[in-house]
């Protein structure tokens, strides 16, 4: 299954030792995961991460040690709730010579979401919102519209932006409902998220489709920046000001393209 996920070319392929593994199978799963990661042929543009069990669990220390000694690029830390937990993870990684490992933090409990701004300021590379665990922690229930998580989703997205790290949106558990996945991903992109958790390889292409700017979006972004450079205040009948220039720049960055510079800008 790990090899199949990697072949779908996600930005990050995550090998899960937490929710996907029963307590009685944790030790075996850890060894199997490390061996599987070592044997992977990872395509360019994909990193492999190991999702460890939460801090305070009986498997956390061994999971982190295994991740540090493995070929994984880093760790997904679920259910982060306190700065001390992140500090412990960073210390364990540094002690094993992996101080530069990627760390992705999960905001998926009531406490984690409430304190997410502080938590994400402590040295993570990305953060995701885990809606299912969050609602379970609250004692609520999921609905098709998702209104029950809109506040938490927005809060995590904002905290990630303020911490200048990538914000990754919630899962869609209906793995065969492409229409629902695309609608949820479109909403996430509109909110400011930079990616989406995929729980099945078939969702990866859908996520790429939504979060990668289309040719039309890139063309319009270039037109907006050119108008700003030339002092033109209208593009396609819409007034252009600084906020539109920033949005156009973000589109080109997301598309991996160099942005035109306005006159007087320092060289990059």
N, C-alpha and C positions, 0 to 999 in steps of 0.2 A: 504493500500500500504506500509506503514512503516513497519508493521509486516512482510510482504512478503520480503522486502529488508533484514531485520535482519535474516530471516530464510535462506537466501542465504550465510550467514557467511562471510560477507566482513570484512576487517580489521577495517573499520569505516563505519557506516551507517549515512548518512547526511540527516537531515530533512530540506528542503529548504523553507525559507520564502521570498526569493528574486525573482529569475527569474520565478519560478513555480507559483507565486501568483500574481493575478491582483491587482492594487492599491486599488480598492474598497473592496477587500477581505482580506487585510492585518491583520486587527484586529482579525477577526474571525479565520483566519489561525493560528495566533500566539497562541490563546487559544487552538485551536484544536491540534496543534503540541505539546504543553506542556502536555496536557492530554494524548495524544498518547504515548509520551515518558515515562510517568509515568507508563503506563500499559504494557510496553514491557517486554517480557522475553528475555533478551539479552544473547546470547551464549558466552561462554568463548572465549576470543580472539577478541571480537568485542567491539568497543566503539561507543557510539551514540553522534553525534555532531549536533548543530543547526546552520544552515547557515543563518546569519542575513542579513538585508539590509545594503548597503554600508554606511560608515561614510558620514555625510552630508545630508543623506536622512531623511525625516520626521519620519521614523520608526526606525531609528538606536537605539536610546536610549531605547525605549520600548522593542525592540528585545533583546538587551543585558541584560536588567533587567530580562526579561522572561527567557533567557538562564541561567543566574546566579542562579535564583530561581528554576530551573527545575532539573530533574534527568539527564540531558545531561552531558557528561564528559567535554564538552567545546564548542568552537565556531569556525565556519568557517567564516572568515572575507573576503568578496569578494572585488575585485577592490582596493586593498591597494595601495596608492600613496604617502603617506607621513609618516615619523616617528611619527608625532604628532597624527595621526589617531590610530596607534597601541598603543601609550601611553595612549590615551583616553580610548581605550577598556580595557587595563590592569588596569587602574585606576578604571573604573566602576566595573570590576569584583572583584578587591581587596576590594572595598568599601562594597561589598555584601558578603564578606567572601569567594570569589572564586579566590583568587590570584593564585592558583595552577591549574586553568582550562587549558585544552589543547586549543591552538590557532593555527589554520591552515590558512595561508594567501594566498589570490588569487592574482597572478600576471597576470592580464588580461586586462591591458590598456597600451597604448604606454608609458605613464609616469611611470607606475609601473614596466614595463619590463626594461625601461632605467635605473631606479634607484634601481633595485631589489637587488643588492649586499648590498647597504646601508640598505634597508628596512628589509632584512632577517637577518641582524646582530643585530636586536633590540629585540630579545626575542620571537621568534615564535617556534613552535614545528615541523612544516612541512610547505611546500609551494607547490602550484600547478600552472601549466600553463594553463590559460584559452584561448585557441586559438580562439574560436568563438567571444568572446567579444573583444579580442585584434585586430582581423582583422576588426571588425565592427568599432572600434575606429580609426583605420588607414584609413578607407574608402576603404579597399581592398576587395578581394573576395577569398573564399576558392576554392581550386582545389583538384582533387583526389590525386595527388602526395604529396601535403602539402609542397612544396618547399617554399611557401610564409611565413611559420612560422618556418622554420628550424633555422634561426638565433635566434629568440626570444626563441624558445624552448631550444636551447643550452645554451643561456645566463641564463635562469632561472635554468636549471639543474646545471650549474657551480656555480651560486650564492648560491644555496641550499647546494652544497657540501662544499663550503668555509665557510658557516655558520654552517656546521655540523648538518644540519636538513634533514629530508627526502624530496626528490623531487618527486612530483607526476605529471604524464603526462596528457596531454589533453584528451578530450572526443573523442569518435567515435560516431557520431550521427546516423549512419546507424545501428540501433540496431539488425537487422536480418542478417547482413553481417559478419558472424564469421570470414571468411578468411581475410577480411579487418581489423577487430579488432586485430586478432592475429598478422598480419604483422606489424601493427602500434605499438602494444605492444612490439614485438620483437625488433623493432627499438628503442623504448624508453629504453628498458633494456640495449641494446648495448650502448646507449648514456650515461647511468649512472643513469637514473631514477629508483626509488625504488618501484613504484606502478603506478596505472593508475586510473583515474576517470571512474566510470561505471555509465551510466545513465539508465540502465535497469538491473534487477536482473540476467537475463540470461548471462550478460557479466562478472559477478563476477567469475564464474568458469573458464572462458577463461583467465582472468587476473591472477588468482592463477596458472594456468597451465604454463603461460609464466614466471612469476616472482619467482616462487618456483623452485629451482634447481632440475633437474631430478636426479634419482639414478645414472645415468651414469656420470653426472657432479660432483656429490658428490664423487663418486669413483675416478674420475680423480683428483679432488682437493686433496684428501687424498694421492694419489700416488705422486703428485707434492710436497706436504709438507714432505712426508716421504723421498723423494729423496733429498730435501734440508737439511733435518735433517742428512741424512747419507752421505752428501757430493757428491751425484751423480749428474752429470750435464746434464743428458739427460733422458727424459721420452717420450716414444712413438716416438723416433726420433727427438724430439724437445729440443733444448737447454733450460735449466732452470736457471733463475737468480732471483734476488730479486723481480723484478716486477711480475714475475709469482707466487712467493710465496705470495705476497700481494693479487693478484687476487684469488688465491686458498683459502686464508683465508677468503676473502669476500664471496666466494661461501658458505663456511661452516657456516659462520655467518648468511647468508641469509636463509640457510636451518635449522638454529637453532641447529647446532651441535658444540660440543666443538672442538677446533682446537688443533692438536698435537703441542707441544712446541719443538723448537730446543734446543740443548744442551746449557746450560748457561743462558736460559731465566729465569726471575724472576717468582716465583709462582703467579698464578692468583686466 
